[in-house]
Amino acid sequence: MPDDVTGEELERIERLSRLLGLQTLLAHVAREIGPALELQPVLQAVLGAMRSLMDFRGGSILLVEDGHLYVAASDPAVDEAVANLRIPVGSGLAGRAVAGGNTMYSPDLDHDDRVDPVIRNTGSNAEIKSFLVVPLVCLGEAIGALEVDSASIDAFDDVDRTVLDGLAT
């Protein structure tokens, strides 16, 4: 690297490098889960890919069952109160992401009126400050969501959204 490269430019180069690595990782994940017949190994492969590309406190894969989202897999494991939550599709950030097929981001959950206060204050959710969720799409249909969260305010950027979008489709 030339000596005149600023810290901001170096950060941008590193982010672009991560994006180029994303294609390789997505191809690897697709090969890994292609022949899988059981759901849990597929979910763990996706969580592993998320963890290798992003910095987050917690990440989960939520699936739809009977019109509600539930935590099907997480890294790290969620506490029992969060595991028992059933979020109606269309409610809260994750439910809205699934219902509308759109990425939802809250840089500060404490100042976001889209957030369900009951879900916000349940168990380990109370530690979360920023939250990013994308619909999990299979054959063109939203079947759940991928989410990451952080204890820091405004922890996620456009690169993080691109990573999750890529994994979700």
N, CA, C and O of each residue as an XYZ file, in Angstrom:
676
protein
N       0.834     -1.189      0.000
C       0.000      0.000      0.000
C       0.880      1.254      0.000
O       1.876      1.330      0.719
N       0.497      2.217     -0.806
C       1.220      3.499     -0.778
C       1.039      4.174      0.580
O       0.046      3.963      1.276
N       2.025      4.988      0.931
C       1.984      5.668      2.228
C       0.892      6.720      2.311
O       0.472      7.086      3.409
N       0.418      7.217      1.156
C      -0.563      8.299      1.179
C      -2.017      7.813      1.233
O      -2.930      8.621      1.064
N      -2.255      6.530      1.461
C      -3.614      6.003      1.582
C      -4.154      6.353      2.968
O      -3.537      6.044      3.987
N      -5.305      6.996      2.984
C      -5.907      7.386      4.259
C      -6.558      6.185      4.932
O      -6.794      5.156      4.299
N      -6.839      6.327      6.194
C      -7.527      5.275      6.940
C      -8.892      4.979      6.361
O      -9.318      3.825      6.317
N      -9.586      6.029      5.910
C     -10.911      5.861      5.307
C     -10.815      5.066      4.000
O     -11.643      4.194      3.735
N      -9.813      5.369      3.200
C      -9.618      4.651      1.939
C      -9.252      3.190      2.197
O      -9.720      2.292      1.498
N      -8.423      2.963      3.192
C      -8.046      1.609      3.544
C      -9.266      0.815      4.018
O      -9.421     -0.355      3.669
N     -10.114      1.441      4.797
C     -11.343      0.783      5.268
C     -12.230      0.427      4.080
O     -12.810     -0.658      4.043
N     -12.340      1.329      3.114
C     -13.151      1.061      1.919
C     -12.573     -0.116      1.137
O     -13.327     -0.974      0.677
N     -11.276     -0.173      0.980
C     -10.629     -1.284      0.281
C     -10.918     -2.597      1.000
O     -11.211     -3.606      0.359
N     -10.838     -2.584      2.316
C     -11.118     -3.790      3.081
C     -12.569     -4.230      2.905
O     -12.840     -5.424      2.782
N     -13.504     -3.280      2.891
C     -14.924     -3.606      2.684
C     -15.158     -4.208      1.294
O     -15.902     -5.176      1.145
N     -14.512     -3.621      0.283
C     -14.643     -4.162     -1.071
C     -14.077     -5.569     -1.153
O     -14.628     -6.429     -1.841
N     -12.998     -5.796     -0.465
C     -12.402     -7.124     -0.422
C     -13.374     -8.128      0.195
O     -13.485     -9.262     -0.270
N     -14.083     -7.697      1.256
C     -15.087     -8.568      1.884
C     -16.191     -8.897      0.902
O     -16.658    -10.036      0.856
N     -16.621     -7.911      0.109
C     -17.683     -8.154     -0.871
C     -17.244     -9.165     -1.926
O     -18.024    -10.035     -2.314
N     -15.996     -9.056     -2.391
C     -15.497    -10.008     -3.373
C     -15.419    -11.407     -2.769
O     -15.690    -12.399     -3.444
N     -15.051    -11.477     -1.505
C     -15.010    -12.765     -0.821
C     -16.391    -13.336     -0.593
O     -16.540    -14.546     -0.421
N     -17.416    -12.478     -0.588
C     -18.792    -12.925     -0.372
C     -19.223    -13.900     -1.454
O     -19.851    -14.914     -1.153
N     -18.894    -13.609     -2.721
C     -19.285    -14.510     -3.796
C     -18.691    -15.894     -3.589
O     -19.379    -16.898     -3.772
N     -17.440    -15.957     -3.215
C     -16.784    -17.233     -2.971
C     -17.450    -17.966     -1.816
O     -17.696    -19.170     -1.898
N     -17.741    -17.240     -0.738
C     -18.366    -17.855      0.422
C     -19.766    -18.352      0.086
O     -20.137    -19.454      0.490
N     -20.550    -17.566     -0.644
C     -21.902    -17.996     -1.006
C     -21.861    -19.261     -1.856
O     -22.697    -20.148     -1.686
N     -20.902    -19.352     -2.764
C     -20.759    -20.562     -3.572
C     -20.414    -21.759     -2.683
O     -20.928    -22.859     -2.884
N     -19.542    -21.535     -1.700
C     -19.181    -22.606     -0.758
C     -20.393    -23.054      0.058
O     -20.631    -24.251      0.214
N     -21.154    -22.096      0.576
C     -22.341    -22.432      1.366
C     -23.336    -23.201      0.506
O     -23.914    -24.187      0.962
N     -23.540    -22.763     -0.727
C     -24.472    -23.449     -1.628
C     -24.039    -24.891     -1.869
O     -24.876    -25.794     -1.875
N     -22.741    -25.120     -2.068
C     -22.240    -26.495     -2.250
C     -22.456    -27.317     -0.990
O     -22.826    -28.489     -1.055
N     -22.221    -26.686      0.164
C     -22.327    -27.390      1.439
C     -23.759    -27.801      1.758
O     -23.995    -28.895      2.270
N     -24.720    -26.920      1.454
C     -26.102    -27.219      1.839
C     -26.902    -27.873      0.720
O     -27.992    -28.391      0.960
N     -26.372    -27.854     -0.497
C     -27.101    -28.420     -1.631
C     -27.631    -29.819     -1.386
O     -28.821    -30.059     -1.586
N     -26.787    -30.758     -0.957
C     -27.270    -32.127     -0.772
C     -27.894    -32.390      0.613
O     -28.324    -33.511      0.883
N     -27.950    -31.388      1.481
C     -28.429    -31.612      2.847
C     -29.914    -31.977      2.855
O     -30.727    -31.351      2.175
N     -30.243    -32.986      3.626
C     -31.628    -33.418      3.763
C     -32.225    -32.991      5.094
O     -33.444    -32.997      5.261
N     -31.380    -32.625      6.031
C     -31.854    -32.197      7.347
C     -31.694    -30.686      7.461
O     -30.734    -30.110      6.949
N     -32.652    -30.053      8.143
C     -32.686    -28.600      8.239
C     -31.567    -28.031      9.111
O     -30.947    -27.037      8.734
N     -31.301    -28.628     10.245
C     -30.353    -28.029     11.192
C     -28.949    -27.835     10.624
O     -28.357    -26.783     10.867
N     -28.382    -28.790      9.878
C     -27.061    -28.527      9.285
C     -27.076    -27.359      8.297
O     -26.095    -26.622      8.195
N     -28.175    -27.186      7.574
C     -28.297    -26.059      6.647
C     -28.282    -24.752      7.423
O     -27.568    -23.817      7.059
N     -29.077    -24.684      8.500
C     -29.146    -23.465      9.309
C     -27.797    -23.144      9.937
O     -27.398    -21.981      9.988
N     -27.099    -24.156     10.410
C     -25.794    -23.925     11.022
C     -24.777    -23.448      9.993
O     -23.916    -22.628     10.314
N     -24.860    -23.948      8.756
C     -23.951    -23.493      7.701
C     -24.192    -22.017      7.389
O     -23.241    -21.262      7.185
N     -25.444    -21.609      7.353
C     -25.761    -20.205      7.088
C     -25.275    -19.327      8.236
O     -24.697    -18.266      7.999
N     -25.504    -19.757      9.478
C     -25.025    -18.987     10.638
C     -23.503    -18.869     10.623
O     -22.958    -17.809     10.930
N     -22.819    -19.953     10.267
C     -21.360    -19.917     10.181
C     -20.887    -18.930      9.134
O     -19.905    -18.218      9.346
N     -21.585    -18.879      7.991
C     -21.236    -17.923      6.940
C     -21.463    -16.496      7.425
O     -20.649    -15.609      7.168
N     -22.573    -16.278      8.128
C     -22.858    -14.953      8.664
C     -21.727    -14.520      9.601
O     -21.221    -13.402      9.496
N     -21.338    -15.401     10.506
C     -20.321    -15.079     11.511
C     -18.970    -14.810     10.859
O     -18.204    -13.977     11.344
N     -18.673    -15.503      9.773
C     -17.367    -15.304      9.137
C     -17.276    -13.987      8.373
O     -16.175    -13.506      8.105
N     -18.414    -13.401      8.019
C     -18.411    -12.180      7.212
C     -18.772    -10.916      7.965
O     -18.496     -9.812      7.498
N     -19.387    -11.070      9.129
C     -19.901     -9.895      9.834
C     -19.520     -9.937     11.306
O     -19.248    -10.993     11.876
N     -19.513     -8.766     11.888
C     -19.297     -8.648     13.324
C     -20.653     -8.363     13.963
O     -21.253     -7.319     13.705
N     -21.136     -9.280     14.790
C     -22.415     -9.085     15.460
C     -22.420     -9.785     16.810
O     -21.663    -10.727     17.040
N     -23.288     -9.308     17.701
C     -23.439     -9.884     19.036
C     -24.184    -11.199     18.941
O     -23.754    -12.215     19.488
N     -25.310    -11.169     18.238
C     -26.126    -12.360     18.083
C     -26.728    -12.403     16.699
O     -27.029    -11.371     16.099
N     -26.898    -13.603     16.207
C     -27.533    -13.791     14.912
C     -28.505    -14.949     15.007
O     -28.257    -15.930     15.708
N     -29.610    -14.828     14.296
C     -30.624    -15.878     14.343
C     -31.222    -16.120     12.978
O     -31.237    -15.246     12.111
N     -31.710    -17.321     12.816
C     -32.537    -17.666     11.669
C     -33.925    -17.926     12.232
O     -34.125    -18.806     13.069
N     -34.874    -17.140     11.749
C     -36.265    -17.268     12.175
C     -37.028    -17.931     11.041
O     -36.820    -17.594      9.875
N     -37.904    -18.864     11.364
C     -38.732    -19.525     10.361
C     -40.201    -19.289     10.658
O     -40.595    -19.079     11.805
N     -41.005    -19.328      9.600
C     -42.448    -19.131      9.728
C     -43.118    -20.473      9.989
O     -42.848    -21.475      9.327
N     -44.003    -20.451     10.980
C     -44.833    -21.624     11.285
C     -46.169    -21.111     11.798
O     -46.225    -20.367     12.777
N     -47.228    -21.507     11.140
C     -48.579    -21.087     11.531
C     -48.719    -19.575     11.664
O     -49.346    -19.086     12.604
N     -48.130    -18.829     10.716
C     -48.268    -17.381     10.702
C     -47.424    -16.644     11.717
O     -47.604    -15.442     11.916
N     -46.498    -17.349     12.366
C     -45.622    -16.741     13.369
C     -44.169    -17.106     13.075
O     -43.889    -18.150     12.486
N     -43.255    -16.241     13.489
C     -41.830    -16.514     13.402
C     -41.335    -17.080     14.728
O     -41.751    -16.649     15.803
N     -40.439    -18.052     14.625
C     -39.786    -18.588     15.820
C     -38.291    -18.731     15.530
O     -37.891    -18.833     14.370
N     -37.477    -18.738     16.562
C     -36.030    -18.885     16.407
C     -35.729    -20.359     16.140
O     -35.900    -21.208     17.015
N     -35.280    -20.647     14.923
C     -34.949    -22.021     14.542
C     -33.483    -22.345     14.815
O     -33.130    -23.499     15.059
N     -32.627    -21.313     14.773
C     -31.196    -21.484     15.051
C     -30.628    -20.127     15.417
O     -31.111    -19.093     14.954
N     -29.600    -20.136     16.250
C     -28.978    -18.873     16.650
C     -27.523    -19.076     17.036
O     -27.091    -20.178     17.372
N     -26.783    -17.977     16.975
C     -25.375    -17.953     17.361
C     -25.100    -16.625     18.049
O     -25.098    -15.583     17.393
N     -24.866    -16.643     19.369
C     -24.925    -17.778     20.284
C     -26.374    -18.179     20.561
O     -27.311    -17.524     20.105
N     -26.538    -19.257     21.310
C     -27.877    -19.724     21.642
C     -28.644    -18.637     22.394
O     -28.085    -17.932     23.234
N     -29.938    -18.513     22.077
C     -30.782    -17.546     22.779
C     -31.265    -18.156     24.093
O     -31.278    -19.376     24.259
N     -31.665    -17.279     25.029
C     -32.186    -17.799     26.288
C     -33.601    -18.348     26.075
O     -34.200    -18.137     25.021
N     -34.119    -19.040     27.061
C     -35.403    -19.726     26.948
C     -36.555    -18.767     26.648
O     -37.451    -19.101     25.873
N     -36.539    -17.598     27.245
C     -37.622    -16.627     27.024
C     -37.689    -16.214     25.553
O     -38.778    -16.104     24.989
N     -36.539    -15.987     24.935
C     -36.505    -15.613     23.523
C     -36.849    -16.825     22.655
O     -37.556    -16.687     21.656
N     -36.365    -17.987     23.019
C     -36.673    -19.205     22.254
C     -38.171    -19.491     22.228
O     -38.673    -20.069     21.263
N     -38.875    -19.100     23.254
C     -40.313    -19.350     23.336
C     -41.169    -18.293     22.648
O     -42.382    -18.464     22.532
N     -40.553    -17.199     22.188
C     -41.311    -16.146     21.515
C     -41.901    -16.651     20.204
O     -41.292    -17.452     19.494
N     -43.083    -16.172     19.905
C     -43.721    -16.405     18.606
C     -44.168    -15.033     18.117
O     -45.071    -14.422     18.691
N     -43.531    -14.557     17.057
C     -43.766    -13.212     16.536
C     -44.702    -13.311     15.334
O     -44.374    -13.976     14.351
N     -45.848    -12.667     15.399
C     -46.755    -12.721     14.246
C     -46.123    -12.101     12.992
O     -45.521    -11.029     13.058
N     -46.266    -12.783     11.860
C     -45.812    -12.217     10.600
C     -46.560    -10.900     10.410
O     -47.785    -10.853     10.513
N     -45.817     -9.840     10.134
C     -46.393     -8.506      9.990
C     -46.191     -7.644     11.217
O     -46.458     -6.443     11.172
N     -45.720     -8.228     12.324
C     -45.532     -7.497     13.573
C     -44.047     -7.332     13.877
O     -43.247     -8.224     13.591
N     -43.682     -6.196     14.453
C     -42.280     -5.955     14.804
C     -41.411     -5.879     13.557
O     -41.923     -5.938     12.440
N     -40.128     -5.751     13.736
C     -39.220     -5.613     12.601
C     -39.099     -6.901     11.796
O     -39.189     -6.873     10.569
N     -38.898     -8.019     12.467
C     -38.741     -9.291     11.752
C     -40.031     -9.684     11.041
O     -39.995    -10.109      9.887
N     -41.150     -9.549     11.708
C     -42.428     -9.893     11.087
C     -42.747     -9.019      9.896
O     -43.322     -9.491      8.915
N     -42.380     -7.745      9.967
C     -42.580     -6.824      8.844
C     -41.653     -7.156      7.681
O     -42.044     -7.056      6.519
N     -40.428     -7.549      7.998
C     -39.483     -7.926      6.937
C     -40.026     -9.111      6.141
O     -39.948     -9.130      4.913
N     -40.571    -10.087      6.841
C     -41.116    -11.269      6.179
C     -42.381    -10.916      5.403
O     -42.530    -11.316      4.248
N     -43.283    -10.179      6.019
C     -44.552     -9.840      5.372
C     -44.341     -8.989      4.122
O     -45.008     -9.202      3.109
N     -43.429     -8.039      4.184
C     -43.209     -7.132      3.066
C     -42.111     -7.554      2.112
O     -41.965     -6.976      1.035
N     -41.331     -8.567      2.502
C     -40.216     -9.009      1.673
C     -39.099     -7.988      1.573
O     -38.387     -7.936      0.571
N     -38.942     -7.161      2.629
C     -37.953     -6.076      2.616
C     -36.996     -6.173      3.802
O     -37.348     -6.669      4.872
N     -35.784     -5.688      3.582
C     -34.822     -5.562      4.668
C     -35.309     -4.489      5.633
O     -35.812     -3.447      5.212
N     -35.156     -4.749      6.927
C     -35.516     -3.777      7.961
C     -34.269     -3.545      8.815
O     -33.554     -4.483      9.169
N     -34.031     -2.280      9.133
C     -32.886     -1.939      9.974
C     -33.307     -0.912     11.008
O     -34.004      0.055     10.701
N     -32.876     -1.139     12.224
C     -33.061     -0.162     13.281
C     -31.700      0.118     13.898
O     -31.121     -0.760     14.539
N     -31.178      1.329     13.715
C     -29.886      1.660     14.311
C     -29.945      1.807     15.826
O     -28.917      1.730     16.498
N     -31.160      2.022     16.375
C     -31.323      2.167     17.821
C     -32.739      1.735     18.210
O     -33.694      2.499     18.068
N     -32.857      0.512     18.697
C     -34.174     -0.048     19.035
C     -34.912      0.762     20.094
O     -36.142      0.763     20.131
N     -34.172      1.446     20.948
C     -34.817      2.222     22.015
C     -35.534      3.455     21.486
O     -36.316      4.071     22.210
N     -35.279      3.822     20.240
C     -35.905      5.006     19.650
C     -36.561      4.661     18.309
O     -36.465      5.424     17.347
N     -37.219      3.520     18.259
C     -37.844      3.053     17.028
C     -39.261      2.588     17.352
O     -39.448      1.587     18.043
N     -40.254      3.317     16.850
C     -41.639      2.990     17.189
C     -42.184      1.768     16.435
O     -43.321      1.357     16.668
N     -41.384      1.189     15.537
C     -41.785     -0.057     14.867
C     -41.551     -1.278     15.753
O     -42.022     -2.373     15.448
N     -40.829     -1.084     16.837
C     -40.423     -2.182     17.709
C     -41.523     -2.512     18.705
O     -42.088     -1.625     19.344
N     -41.819     -3.801     18.826
C     -42.788     -4.276     19.815
C     -42.099     -4.248     21.185
O     -41.105     -4.947     21.378
N     -42.613     -3.443     22.154
C     -41.932     -3.320     23.448
C     -41.859     -4.626     24.239
O     -40.921     -4.823     25.011
N     -42.817     -5.504     24.063
C     -42.780     -6.790     24.774
C     -41.612     -7.627     24.262
O     -40.828     -8.156     25.049
N     -41.498     -7.743     22.938
C     -40.394     -8.508     22.342
C     -39.067     -7.833     22.675
O     -38.085     -8.511     22.979
N     -39.033     -6.513     22.621
C     -37.816     -5.741     22.886
C     -37.231     -6.043     24.260
O     -36.013     -6.117     24.418
N     -38.097     -6.218     25.251
C     -37.648     -6.393     26.631
C     -37.647     -7.838     27.109
O     -37.469     -8.089     28.301
N     -37.841     -8.786     26.210
C     -37.843    -10.199     26.580
C     -36.417    -10.732     26.657
O     -35.656    -10.621     25.696
N     -36.062    -11.303     27.784
C     -34.776    -11.995     27.954
C     -33.581    -11.222     27.437
O     -33.413    -10.036     27.724
N     -32.752    -11.918     26.667
C     -31.508    -11.328     26.162
C     -31.744    -10.259     25.102
O     -30.803     -9.558     24.732
N     -32.965    -10.112     24.602
C     -33.258     -9.040     23.651
C     -33.016     -7.662     24.257
O     -32.726     -6.711     23.531
N     -33.130     -7.545     25.564
C     -32.962     -6.249     26.228
C     -31.564     -5.662     26.019
O     -31.378     -4.452     26.149
N     -30.577     -6.509     25.696
C     -29.195     -6.055     25.484
C     -28.973     -5.453     24.100
O     -27.953     -4.804     23.867
N     -29.904     -5.656     23.188
C     -29.732     -5.254     21.789
C     -29.951     -3.755     21.625
O     -30.876     -3.184     22.203
N     -29.096     -3.130     20.835
C     -29.262     -1.717     20.465
C     -29.620     -1.600     18.989
O     -30.620     -0.967     18.650
N     -28.813     -2.205     18.093
C     -29.130     -2.134     16.666
C     -29.492     -3.525     16.149
O     -29.017     -4.543     16.651
N     -30.357     -3.531     15.118
C     -30.960     -4.770     14.648
C     -31.133     -4.699     13.138
O     -31.693     -3.735     12.614
N     -30.654     -5.717     12.446
C     -30.770     -5.810     10.991
C     -31.415     -7.146     10.656
O     -30.964     -8.193     11.120
N     -32.473     -7.109      9.850
C     -33.182     -8.341      9.495
C     -33.539     -8.316      8.017
O     -33.989     -7.295      7.496
N     -33.337     -9.447      7.341
C     -33.715     -9.599      5.935
C     -34.592    -10.834      5.808
O     -34.406    -11.813      6.530
N     -35.560    -10.786      4.877
C     -36.394    -11.966      4.679
C     -35.571    -13.119      4.115
O     -34.690    -12.912      3.280
N     -35.855    -14.299      4.562
C     -35.223    -15.528      4.076
C     -36.120    -16.057      2.964
O     -37.270    -16.426      3.206
N     -35.592    -16.091      1.754
C     -36.392    -16.410      0.583
C     -36.003    -17.771      0.029
O     -34.823    -18.074     -0.146
N     -37.013    -18.583     -0.241
C     -36.807    -19.891     -0.847
C     -37.811    -20.029     -1.989
O     -39.022    -19.963     -1.779
N     -37.289    -20.220     -3.194
C     -38.138    -20.345     -4.385
C     -39.108    -19.176     -4.514
O     -40.270    -19.356     -4.878
N     -38.612    -17.971     -4.208
C     -39.396    -16.763     -4.369
C     -40.358    -16.445     -3.244
O     -41.078    -15.450     -3.324
N     -40.395    -17.249     -2.207
C     -41.316    -17.035     -1.090
C     -40.546    -16.793      0.209
O     -39.578    -17.493      0.508
N     -40.990    -15.791      0.977
C     -40.362    -15.512      2.282
C     -40.817    -16.581      3.268
O     -41.996    -16.671      3.609
N     -39.858    -17.389      3.720
C     -40.165    -18.492      4.637
C     -39.661    -18.214      6.052
O     -39.859    -19.019      6.961
N     -39.014    -17.074      6.224
C     -38.443    -16.720      7.513
C     -37.574    -15.492      7.359
O     -37.778    -14.682      6.454
N     -36.593    -15.357      8.254
C     -35.726    -14.182      8.232
C     -34.356    -14.519      8.812
O     -34.215    -15.410      9.650
N     -33.362    -13.789      8.346
C     -32.027    -13.807      8.947
C     -31.884    -12.495      9.685
O     -32.216    -11.437      9.149
N     -31.388    -12.553     10.924
C     -31.205    -11.316     11.682
C     -29.882    -11.328     12.401
O     -29.379    -12.371     12.822
N     -29.329    -10.130     12.531
C     -28.142     -9.911     13.357
C     -28.419     -8.718     14.250
O     -29.190     -7.822     13.908
N     -27.769     -8.732     15.405
C     -27.958     -7.615     16.321
C     -26.642     -7.265     16.996
O     -25.678     -8.030     16.968
N     -26.634     -6.090     17.601
C     -25.434     -5.592     18.256
C     -25.822     -4.811     19.507
O     -26.913     -4.245     19.587
N     -24.926     -4.789     20.466
C     -25.122     -3.975     21.665
C     -24.703     -2.530     21.419
O     -24.853     -1.684     22.300
N     -24.179     -2.239     20.226
C     -23.777     -0.880     19.849
C     -24.846     -0.235     18.981
O     -25.534     -0.914     18.220
N     -24.977      1.063     19.100
C     -25.907      1.814     18.259
C     -25.324      1.937     16.856
O     -24.126      2.167     16.689
N     -26.183      1.780     15.848
C     -25.842      1.925     14.427
C     -24.632      1.076     14.040
O     -23.666      1.580     13.467
N     -24.694     -0.206     14.356
C     -23.561     -1.107     14.161
C     -23.443     -1.673     12.750
O     -22.403     -2.235     12.406
N     -24.481     -1.540     11.925
C     -24.476     -2.192     10.618
C     -24.537     -1.172      9.491
O     -25.117     -0.096      9.636
N     -23.926     -1.531      8.361
C     -23.870     -0.630      7.210
C     -24.375     -1.331      5.950
O     -24.901     -2.441      6.022
N     -24.213     -0.683      4.803
C     -24.691     -1.242      3.542
C     -23.989     -2.546      3.181
O     -24.602     -3.424      2.575
N     -22.736     -2.686      3.535
C     -22.018     -3.937      3.267
C     -22.662     -5.072      4.059
O     -22.861     -6.163      3.525
N     -22.987     -4.825      5.320
C     -23.639     -5.849      6.133
C     -24.987     -6.244      5.534
O     -25.343     -7.423      5.522
N     -25.733     -5.263      5.040
C     -27.030     -5.549      4.403
C     -26.827     -6.405      3.160
O     -27.589     -7.340      2.915
N     -25.810     -6.088      2.383
C     -25.524     -6.862      1.178
C     -25.166     -8.308      1.524
O     -25.602     -9.238      0.845
N     -24.383     -8.491      2.567
C     -24.005     -9.832      3.006
C     -25.247    -10.632      3.393
O     -25.437    -11.754      2.924
N     -26.092    -10.054      4.248
C     -27.297    -10.782      4.683
C     -28.245    -11.040      3.524
O     -28.810    -12.128      3.416
N     -28.426    -10.049      2.656
C     -29.288    -10.252      1.487
C     -28.787    -11.426      0.645
O     -29.576    -12.255      0.193
N     -27.479    -11.488      0.440
C     -26.902    -12.578     -0.347
C     -27.134    -13.927      0.276
O     -27.468    -14.885     -0.420
N     -26.964    -14.018      1.573
C     -27.190    -15.293      2.259
C     -28.666    -15.670      2.290
O     -29.007    -16.851      2.229
N     -29.535    -14.686      2.384
C     -30.970    -14.955      2.503
C     -31.585    -15.470      1.207
O     -32.571    -16.206      1.236
N     -31.017    -15.091      0.086
C     -31.597    -15.558     -1.177
C     -30.959    -16.844     -1.641
O     -31.330    -17.374     -2.688
